[in-house]
Amino acid sequence: MLQDEVIGEIVRALAIELSPGERASTVAAEAPPNMETYEFLLHGLELRSRFNWRDFLEARKMFRKALEHDEDYARAGTELGNHHYEAWRIWGGNRDENLRQTIAFAERAVELNPRSARPYVLLALAHKFLGEHDVAERDARRALDLGPTEATSLAGLADYLRLSGNPEQSIELMRQAMRRDPYFPAFYLAWLGHAYFMVGQYDEATVVLRRGIERDTTYVPFHLFLAATYAAKGKAEDAKRAAAKVVELVPGFTLSGYAGFIGHRHQLDLDRDLTALRKAGLPE
């Protein structure tokens, strides 16, 4: 497991801006050969940010077009890898195939631009969900060593840390990601709310998750983690209402299915979730 003191030092270091020379080097390494290629990338990012399935599929077309224009454009490859990761993690697509594609695109991006933290974040997440924790930790360490400063890498590392037993550091990185991107996607709030739940900061979790519901009432993790939070706070009726919303949105929801999906590395963290969700009245 990543050592807390090491992560703490890296988290503090993330507040330090890159020097002009370092920024120029990184930008040059990720720069596309022409504006048309870059426009495909930007269009894809904009489509993905709308957070609906139709636009999500259109975003994939844009990332592919960027790669068709330049197969050595590392950023486009990374974003296509991220697309495959989200296709499974957020939208429920084929797990093994999407994780395989995530790893393939991320490894190629590392070859093209080894100074970028983005592909290492994807590799850490994909290997973690495949149960390859030693490899995942290696990739996470590399991403952290590179000192990521852009929002998506910070958020991805926050997700990794949350599910790897480091929710305190996850909170710090996610808050940094949200500060760097004020138009962050709504699901950042689900990850942050869950991390607050994990450390017992139930009031903070409630505020964050309700804020998420205001942005997207159909996103199940908001209601799921809110049910757990209310149950842990002893607010039984509120917990049952949140749990009922989960079942309304996902009629076949079960705790066993959740246990197989969430991806906690440590049994203690999974047991905490399940105890609260069971208390909220969600079915086994």
N, C-alpha and C positions, 0 to 999 in steps of 0.2 A: 504494500500500500504506500502511496506517496506520503512522505513524512510531513506532518503538520508544519514544523518549523521551516522546512524547505519551501513549502507552498506559500507560507506567510511571507518569506523574504521575496519570493517572486511576485506575489500579489502587490506588495509595496513598490516593487521595482516597476510595475506596469504604469505607475503614475508618471514615470519619467518619459519625456518625449524623446523620440529618435533625433539624432543630430541631423542637420541639413544634408550632410553627405550620406548618412544611412538612409534617410528618406528617399533621396535621389536614387540610390542604388536599388532599393526595394521597388520603387515605382518603375525604374527602367526595366527591371527583371520581369515585371508583370505587364508592361506596356504592350498593347496589340500593335501589329504592323501598320494598320490603317484605321481611319475613323469608322468605316463601315463595319468592320469587325467589332469595334468597341460599342457601336450603336446596337448591334445584336445582343451583346452582353447586357447593356443597360436596359434594353427593352425586356429581356428575360427577367432581370432583377425586379423591374417594376411590376411585371405580370405576377411574379411569385408573391410579391408583397400584398396582393389583393386577397390572398388566403381563401380562394375557392378552387374547386377541382378543375373546372374548365380552364381558367387562367393558368393554373399550375401546369397543365399539359401543354398549353401554348408556350409557357416559359421554357419547357424542355426543348421545344422546336427552336427557340431563339438561341439557346446555349449550343445546340447541335450546329446551327448555322454558323455561329462564331467559330466553332472548331473546323467546320468545312472550309472556312476562309483561311484559317491558320491552325493546323493540327498541333502546332507547338505553342499555342497560347495557353499558358499554365492556368491563368485565372478562369478561363472558360471551362477547362477540364475540371478544375476544382468545383465550380458551380454546378456542373453536370453531375459530379459525384455527390455533391450536397443534395441535389435534386433527387437522386436515387435513395439517399438516406431518408429524406423526408417523405418520399413516396411510401416507404414502409412505416417509419416511426410515427408520422402524423396522419397519413391517409390510409394506412392499413394494406398497402400493396404487398406482393410476394416478398416475404422476408429474405430468404436465402439469396434469391436472384438479385434483389436490390442491394443487399449488403455486399455481394460479390462485385457488382458494378461500382459501388461506392469505393471499395478498395482498389479496383483496377484504375479508375480515374484519378484517385488520390495519389497512388504510387507513381503514375505517369507525371502528375503535377509536381511531385517531389523531385523527380529526375530533372524536370525543366527549370524548377525554381526552388532549390533546397533552402532558401532563406525565408520562404513564406511559412507562417504558422498554420495557415488555413488547411492545407491538405493533411498535416499531422493531426489536427483536431479530428478530422473525419476518420482517419485511420484509427485513432484511439477509440472513438465511439463505435465504429464497426467491429473492431476486434473485441471490444468489451461485450457487445451483444452476442458475439459468437462464442463467448466464454473463454477467450484467449487473453486472460488478464495480464500476464507478464508482457506480452507484446503491446497491449493497450497502454500499460503504464509507461513503457519505453517511448511510445509515440506521444503520450501526454507530456512526459518530461521534455521531449524535444520541442514540442509546441510552446511550453512554458519558457524554456530556455531562450527561444527566439523572441520572447517579449511581445506577444500579440497586442496590437493597439486598436484594431478595428472591431466593430461590434459583433459581427457574426462569429469570429474566432473566440472572443471572450465569452459569448453566450454558449457556444459549443463546449468550451472547457468547463463552464459552470454546470452544464448538463452532465458532463462526465464526472465531475467532482461530486455532484449531488448524489449520483447513483453509485459512487465508489466509496461512500462513507465519509465524505468531507463536506457536509452541508454548510458549515460556517464559511469556508472559503468559496463555496458555490454562490452564496448570497453576495459576497463582496464582488466577485467577478461579474455576476449578473447585473448588479447595480451599476458597475462600470459600463457594461455593454449598453444599458438603457440610457445612461448619460451621454454616451457617444453617439447614439442613434435615437433621437427623440421620436422617430416614426417607427420604432421597433415593432415587430409582429406581436400579436396578442398572446401567442403561446409562451412568450418570455415570462409573462405574469403567472402562468400555470407553474412553470418550473420554479420561479422565485417563491410563490406561495407554498409549494410543496416543501421547499428547503426550509422556510420559516416553520412549517409544521414539524419538520424533522427535529429541529432544535428546540421545540416547545414554545416558540414565540407565536402563540395562537392569535393574539390580537392583530399582529402584523400580517399573519397569513390571511386572516379574514378580510382585512382591508384590501390586500393585493388581489385576492381571488374574486371578491365582489367587483373590483375595478375591471378585472378581466371579463366577467360576465356582462358588464355594461358594454364592452366592446364586441363580444361575440357570445350570445346566449346559447348557441348550439355546440360550443366546444366542450366536450364531455369532461376533460380533466379539471376544468374549473369547478364543476359541480361535485366531481368525485373527491377532490382534495378539500373542498369546502365541507362536504359531509364528514370526512375524517376529522377536520379541524373542529367542527361543532361537537362531534362526539367526544373528542378529547377534552373539550371545554366543559362538557356536561350539559350542553344545550340539546337535549334529546329531540325535541320537536323540530328544531331547525335542522338537525342532522337528518332526520327522517324525510323532511321536505327536500333537502338536497339529494339524498339517496333516491327518492322517487323520481327526481328529474333525470338522474343517471339512467334509471331503468326505462324511463319514457324515451330517452334519446337512443338507448341501446337495449332493446327488449331482451336480448339474450345475455346480458351482462352477468358474469359470475366472478366470485373472488378467486377461484382457481384459474380462470382465464387471465385475470389481472396479475396474479402471481407469475404466470408464464410470460407476461408481456413487459412488466415494468422494468426489469433488468437490474435490480439491486444486487450489488456484489456480496453484501453481508446479510445473513439471515436475520440478524437483529433488526435491521432497517425494514426488511420485508414484514417481519412479525409486527412491528409497530404500526405499519400501514394497515395490515389485515385486522389487527385487534380493533382499531378505530373504525374501519369500514364495516366490520362485523357488528360492532356496537350501533352503528348507524342503521343497520337493518338490511344491508345488501346481501343478496343470496349467495350461498356457497357455490 
